[in-house]
Amino acid sequence: EQLGPPISEGKQYTLAIDRDFLDARGIPLQRDFRKSFRGGPADRTPIDPKKWRLTVPRAGSVDTLVVDFPEPMDYALMQRVFSIPGVGGTVTVGRGETQWRFRPDQPWKPGEYDLIVDLALEDLAGNRIDRSFDVDVLQKGAQFDVNAETASLPFRIAR
């Protein structure tokens, strides 16, 4: 914090990963990896679920529930941080990580549902629902329920 942000707008950087680095399975990489990039403008805006658009399926169908985001989210996290209690199904991520799709295993029943989102969800800058990347402040006045670990977005399947 005393040194300031680790990446500055306009400066050139190179991310270097040695081939001895172990992947998620504990296996070394096949070769060294290098990626050069230029720092862009800072993004310190927390994720705001009020800006998400939910497309709700019809009752009796196995149509997908679709959540559209105004910016890309972390692909790997999108695979595991969303749930709908009591409903099993298949998740896909689309449109450049700006869309989450859930197809239920069984037809949707009419009623009230909650889309539960773990606060671990991050955008590409590392911002979360409960804080921007480098600030730990819970959003005030949110129109969704937030507890210590999740946010809940209610939706309704009409008859």
Residue, then its C-alpha position, 0 to 999 in steps of 0.5 A: e500500500q505504501l508503494g502504490p499500485p503494482i501496475s501503472e497506466g502506460k507502462q510496459y510489463t512482462l509476466a514470466i512463468d518458469r517451466d518449473f512452476l507446477d500447474a493445478r495438478g502438480i505437474p511442471l509446465q512444458r515450457d517457460f511462458r512470457k506475456s508482455f502487456r501495457g498497463g491500462p487505466a485502473d478499474r476499481t469499481p466493485i461488481d454490481p449485481k443490480k447491473w446484471r440482466l436475468t433472462v428467466p425461462r418459462a415454467g415447464s421448460v428446460d430453457t436456460l436461465v441467462v445472466d448477462f454482465p456488463e463486463p467480463m467476469d473470471y471464467a474459472l470462477m463463473q463455473r463454480v460460484f453460482s447456484i440455485p438451491g434445490v435445482g441441479g443443472t449444467v452451467t456454460v459461460g458465453r459471449g466473452e465471459t459476459q454471460w452465465r447460462f444455467r440449463p436445469d436437469q428437470p423442467w422449471k416449476p413455477g415459483e420463487y427462486d434465488l440465484i446465489v452468488d459467492l462473493a469470490l466472483e471477480d471481474l478481470a481486474g480482481n474486483r468483487i461484489d463486496r469490494s474493489f480489488d484493493v479496497d475492502v468496503l461492502q456496498k451500501g444500499a444494495q438491492f440484493d441480499v448480501n451476507a458474509e459470503t454470498a449475494s442472493l438475487p431472487f427471480r420468479i418463474a411464472r406459470 
